[in-house]
């Protein structure tokens, strides 16, 4: 009886760990996908500021 209970507890912990690992992987993948967009947005903002400063110089 004790051995079966130990196996059940081990199984629950293993499934829980797998779910946590999967969620962590999906979060890292999501950040990897959205990160280039942030970099592109910063470049666009930089170029907008540069164009504005060049217009102001005229």
C-alpha positions as CSV (number, residue, x, y, z in Angstrom):
1,X,0.0,0.0,0.0
2,X,2.8,2.4,0.9
3,X,4.6,1.7,-2.3
4,X,1.6,2.4,-4.4
5,X,1.0,5.7,-2.5
6,X,4.7,6.7,-3.1
7,X,4.3,5.9,-6.8
8,X,1.2,8.1,-7.0
9,X,2.9,11.0,-5.3
10,X,5.9,10.6,-7.6
11,X,3.6,10.6,-10.6
12,X,1.8,13.7,-9.5
13,X,5.1,15.5,-8.8
14,X,6.4,14.4,-12.2
15,X,3.3,15.6,-14.1
16,X,3.4,18.9,-12.2
17,X,7.0,19.5,-13.0
18,X,6.3,18.7,-16.7
19,X,3.5,21.3,-16.7
20,X,5.8,23.9,-15.1
21,X,8.5,23.1,-17.7
22,X,6.1,23.4,-20.6
23,X,4.7,26.7,-19.4
24,X,8.3,28.1,-18.9
25,X,9.2,26.9,-22.4
26,X,6.1,28.6,-23.9
27,X,6.8,31.9,-22.0
28,X,10.4,31.9,-23.3
29,X,9.2,31.1,-26.9
30,X,6.7,34.0,-26.6
31,X,9.4,36.4,-25.5
32,X,11.7,35.3,-28.3
33,X,8.9,36.0,-30.9
34,X,7.9,39.4,-29.5
35,X,11.4,40.7,-28.8
36,X,12.3,41.5,-32.5
37,X,9.2,43.6,-32.7
38,X,10.3,45.7,-29.7
39,X,13.7,46.2,-31.3
40,X,12.0,47.2,-34.6
41,X,9.8,49.7,-32.7
42,X,12.8,51.3,-31.1
43,X,14.5,51.7,-34.5
44,X,11.3,53.2,-35.9
45,X,11.1,55.7,-33.0
46,X,14.8,56.6,-33.4
47,X,14.3,57.2,-37.1
48,X,11.2,59.4,-36.4
49,X,13.2,61.4,-34.0
50,X,16.0,61.8,-36.4
51,X,13.7,62.9,-39.2
52,X,12.0,65.4,-36.8
53,X,15.4,66.9,-35.8
54,X,16.4,67.2,-39.4
55,X,13.2,69.0,-40.3
56,X,13.7,71.4,-37.3
57,X,17.2,72.3,-38.5
58,X,15.8,73.7,-41.8
